[in-house]
Amino acid sequence: MNTTEAANTVTIYIDGACRGNPGPGGYGIILKSGSGDKELSGGFRLTTNNRMEIMPAIVALEMLKSPCGVVIYSDSRYLVNAMSAGWAKRWQTNGWMRNKTDKALNPDLWKRLLKLCDYHRVEFRWIKGHNSHKENERCDVLSVAAAGKPDLPADPGYKGRSPEPVTQKLL
């Protein structure tokens, strides 16, 4: 790797969390580059765990201002396998079908991620979660905290059933 490539290489650690599935969800990101480290988190009031595992990869890649070499570390086999084994590209080619009868879930997020991976040179690497890996543990803390914040926005791509409204008895 030459000096220019090293300067344009970014390491990203990500994690997602959901309080219930579906439920309030959050994600955490640590972005490491030549210009320093950056932490970021966010969440949605009703989403799924899988959406929160995909979302931080998208958010992190969208933060990069120019094409980069990127290594993304995640404890989500769903995300890492879908990207590394080509599942997401195959689902896209097949009209967002996993097979002849089952629709692929989260096509809105996969479309965004695939487009970003065409722009950047991205490698996905799986790491075991909750295994004392410093950055993974920190991303977990960030994602859980984000999922617990009040007044989270709606997840515009989540199409699941909303929970029943809570009604109060008036005395």
C-alpha positions as CSV (number, residue, x, y, z in Angstrom):
1,M,0.0,0.0,0.0
2,N,1.5,3.3,-1.0
3,T,1.3,6.5,1.1
4,T,-1.7,7.9,-0.8
5,E,-3.7,4.6,-0.3
6,A,-2.8,4.5,3.4
7,A,-4.1,8.1,3.8
8,N,-7.4,7.2,2.1
9,T,-7.9,4.0,4.2
10,V,-10.6,4.2,6.8
11,T,-11.4,1.6,9.5
12,I,-15.0,1.5,10.8
13,Y,-16.4,-0.4,13.7
14,I,-20.2,-0.7,13.9
15,D,-22.9,-2.3,16.0
16,G,-26.7,-2.2,16.3
17,A,-29.2,-2.8,19.0
18,C,-32.9,-3.1,19.4
19,R,-35.0,-3.0,22.6
20,G,-37.5,-5.6,21.4
21,N,-37.6,-6.8,17.8
22,P,-39.3,-4.7,16.5
23,G,-38.8,-1.9,19.0
24,P,-36.7,1.2,19.6
25,G,-33.4,0.7,18.0
26,G,-30.0,2.3,17.9
27,Y,-26.6,2.0,16.2
28,G,-23.1,3.0,17.1
29,I,-20.1,3.8,14.9
30,I,-16.4,4.4,15.5
31,L,-14.6,5.7,12.4
32,K,-10.8,5.7,12.4
33,S,-8.9,7.6,9.8
34,G,-5.7,9.5,9.3
35,S,-7.5,12.6,10.5
36,G,-8.5,11.0,13.8
37,D,-11.3,9.0,15.4
38,K,-14.9,9.9,15.4
39,E,-17.9,8.4,17.3
40,L,-21.5,8.6,16.1
41,S,-24.8,7.1,17.1
42,G,-28.4,7.3,16.2
43,G,-31.7,5.5,16.4
44,F,-35.3,5.1,15.5
45,R,-38.4,4.6,17.7
46,L,-39.6,1.5,15.9
47,T,-37.3,-0.7,13.8
48,T,-35.7,-4.1,13.8
49,N,-32.4,-5.5,15.0
50,N,-31.3,-6.4,11.4
51,R,-32.0,-2.8,10.2
52,M,-29.9,-1.5,13.1
53,E,-27.0,-3.8,12.0
54,I,-27.1,-2.5,8.4
55,M,-27.8,1.2,9.1
56,P,-24.4,2.1,10.7
57,A,-22.5,0.8,7.7
58,I,-24.6,3.2,5.5
59,V,-24.2,6.2,7.8
60,A,-20.5,5.7,8.2
61,L,-19.9,5.3,4.4
62,E,-22.1,8.3,3.7
63,M,-19.8,10.4,6.0
64,L,-16.8,9.8,3.8
65,K,-16.3,12.8,1.4
66,S,-14.2,11.0,-1.3
67,P,-13.7,7.4,-2.5
68,C,-11.7,5.4,0.1
69,G,-10.5,2.0,1.0
70,V,-12.6,0.9,3.9
71,V,-12.6,-2.0,6.3
72,I,-15.9,-2.4,8.3
73,Y,-15.9,-4.6,11.4
74,S,-19.2,-5.9,12.6
75,D,-20.5,-8.6,14.8
76,S,-23.5,-9.2,12.5
77,R,-23.1,-12.3,10.4
78,Y,-26.2,-11.2,8.5
79,L,-24.5,-8.0,7.3
80,V,-21.0,-9.4,6.8
81,N,-22.3,-12.5,4.9
82,A,-24.8,-10.6,2.8
83,M,-22.0,-8.3,1.6
84,S,-19.0,-10.6,1.5
85,A,-20.7,-13.7,0.1
86,G,-22.6,-11.6,-2.5
87,W,-26.1,-12.3,-1.1
88,A,-27.3,-8.7,-1.3
89,K,-26.1,-8.4,-4.9
90,R,-27.9,-11.6,-5.8
91,W,-31.1,-10.4,-4.0
92,Q,-30.9,-7.2,-6.1
93,T,-30.4,-9.1,-9.3
94,N,-33.4,-11.3,-8.5
95,G,-35.7,-8.4,-7.9
96,W,-35.2,-8.5,-4.1
97,M,-36.1,-12.1,-3.7
98,R,-34.0,-14.4,-1.6
99,N,-35.3,-17.4,-3.5
100,K,-38.4,-18.2,-5.6
101,T,-40.8,-17.6,-2.8
102,D,-39.2,-15.4,-0.1
103,K,-38.7,-11.7,-0.4
104,A,-35.4,-10.2,0.8
105,L,-35.9,-8.1,3.9
106,N,-34.7,-4.5,4.0
107,P,-34.2,-3.8,0.3
108,D,-34.2,0.0,1.0
109,L,-31.1,-0.4,3.1
110,W,-29.3,-2.9,0.9
111,K,-29.8,-0.6,-2.2
112,R,-28.1,2.3,-0.3
113,L,-25.3,0.1,1.0
114,L,-24.6,-1.5,-2.4
115,K,-24.4,1.9,-4.1
116,L,-22.0,3.1,-1.4
117,C,-19.8,0.0,-1.9
118,D,-19.6,0.7,-5.6
119,Y,-18.2,4.1,-4.7
120,H,-15.8,3.0,-2.0
121,R,-13.6,-0.1,-1.9
122,V,-15.2,-1.8,1.1
123,E,-14.2,-5.0,2.9
124,F,-16.5,-6.4,5.6
125,R,-15.0,-8.4,8.5
126,W,-16.8,-10.3,11.1
127,I,-15.7,-10.0,14.8
128,K,-17.2,-11.9,17.7
129,G,-19.5,-9.7,19.7
130,H,-19.3,-9.3,23.5
131,N,-15.8,-10.7,23.4
132,S,-13.9,-7.8,25.0
133,H,-13.1,-6.2,21.7
134,K,-12.6,-2.6,22.7
135,E,-14.2,-0.9,19.7
136,N,-17.0,-3.4,19.4
137,E,-17.9,-3.0,23.1
138,R,-17.9,0.8,22.7
139,C,-20.2,0.5,19.6
140,D,-22.5,-1.7,21.6
141,V,-22.6,0.9,24.4
142,L,-23.3,3.7,21.8
143,S,-26.1,1.7,20.1
144,V,-27.9,0.6,23.3
145,A,-27.7,4.2,24.6
146,A,-29.1,5.5,21.3
147,A,-32.0,3.0,21.4
148,G,-32.9,4.3,24.8
149,K,-33.1,8.0,23.9
150,P,-36.5,9.8,24.1
151,D,-38.2,11.2,21.0
152,L,-36.5,9.0,18.5
153,P,-37.5,9.6,14.9
154,A,-39.5,7.2,12.8
155,D,-37.5,4.7,10.6
156,P,-38.8,5.7,7.2
157,G,-38.0,2.3,5.7
158,Y,-39.5,0.1,8.4
159,K,-42.8,-1.3,7.1
160,G,-43.8,-3.5,10.1
161,R,-46.8,-3.2,12.3
162,S,-46.8,-0.5,14.8
163,P,-47.4,-1.4,18.4
164,E,-50.9,-0.8,19.7
165,P,-51.4,2.8,21.0
166,V,-51.3,3.2,24.8
167,T,-54.5,4.6,26.1
168,Q,-55.0,6.1,29.6
169,K,-58.1,5.9,31.6
170,L,-59.4,9.3,32.6
171,L,-60.7,9.4,36.2
